[in-house]
Amino acid sequence: MAEDWTHGGFGIYIHWPFCASKCPYCDFNSHVAAEIDESRWVRAYTREIDRYAAALPARVVNSVFFGGGTPSLMAPETVNAVLERIHMRWPVANDLEVTLEANPGSVEAGRFRGYAQAGVNRLSMGIQALNDPDLRALGRLHSVDDALAAFDIARNNFDRVSFDLIYARQNQTLSDWRSELRRALAMTVDHLSLYQLTIEPGTAFGDRYDAGKLRGLPEDDLSAEMYEATQDICAAAGFEAYEVSNHAKSGSESRHNLIYWRYGDYAGIGPGAHGRITVHGQRYATETRLAPLAWLQAAEAGQGENLRRALSGTEQAEEYLMMGLRLLQGIDLKRYYSLSGDHLDTAKIAYLSEIGMVEHAGDSLHVTPGGRMVLNAVIKEFFAG
């Protein structure tokens, strides 16, 4: 019988931890550095690729994702070296998706050509807002003009370009967001990631919020209206909400992120990268050191992981539930049972169905549009007790 990870496929995540500056809302593992020896990073990345290839032989790689940080600060030669090593160590899918995250302020036409020549075929741009005052409030270094110029360069170099926007920003009105979203959809994109601004502990925004200095955030009712407007406007433009925060035209979904949401396997390489890998039938959670230098030294020594923990069947089923319910099609209850050894609580399914949060047909369980608005509460209900 095929191992469970094959339901989602196999991908590789490469974390580049450096940024030109730290955004005040960001809680990702990103750092500002004056000097970076990329030759050392190439050696560390390729050594980790070799180590994972030895543990996971004959896998077909479905996707590679360069995340960060700001991977568009990497030299194209670094990206090329990583992709060459992946091709050397594993067979790859005929439709291999290779995504690189980019910030508009780090865009150069020559650099983008280099990424495309290295094998990157999808770009994910962190535009975040389409007006200059809000970009400044979000701590972004680029302007709207920079973003539009970068987008044009990207479209000339890559067949697939996605970009991110943040809504429910300070002092943003519903009318503002509707206009901004329609402008984004008119830019001939095929994929949008649309995130509500969240205030995370430990960020600059989090500190300001705790001190009562982060003013102009929308009330919950307005945030909900913005979410509903997002669904309606995207749907009318042919952008299906295939995942809670991600909208795409048919066939343009992020294949790499679908590996996560479909609970496949992925090797996480780089500082702070997490992974899920199946070795001899046992799925493991992996973690790496957060500090760039600590990870770099460990990877050069042949051990980039600092944790590899076997996951129980119950833990795997819970992770599958949490990830799979984010998707429009939801989860397969037979698969949940095969992981857990227990059926998902039928009384809770019935209760959540009765109040309109989920729909259940045969072995399929998915969250309704209303349930998506309170997805965390729906998932918490399944885990309660």
Secondary structure by P-SEA (a helix, b strand, c coil): ccccccccccbbbbbbccccccccccccbbbbbcccaaaaaaaaaaaaaaaaaaaccccccccccccccccccccaaaaaaaaaaaaaccccccbbbbbbbbbcccccaaaaaaaaaacccbbbbccccccaaaaaaacccccaaaaaaaaaaaaaccccccbbbbcccccccaaaaaaaaaaaaaccccbbbbbccccccccaaaaaaaaccccccccaaaaaaaaaaaaaaaaaacccccccccccccccccaaaaaaaabbbbbbbccccccccccccbbbbbbccccaaaaaaaaaacccccbbbbbcaaaaaaaaaaaaaaccccccaaaaaaaccccccaaaaaaaaaaccccccccbbbbccccccaaaaaaaaaacc
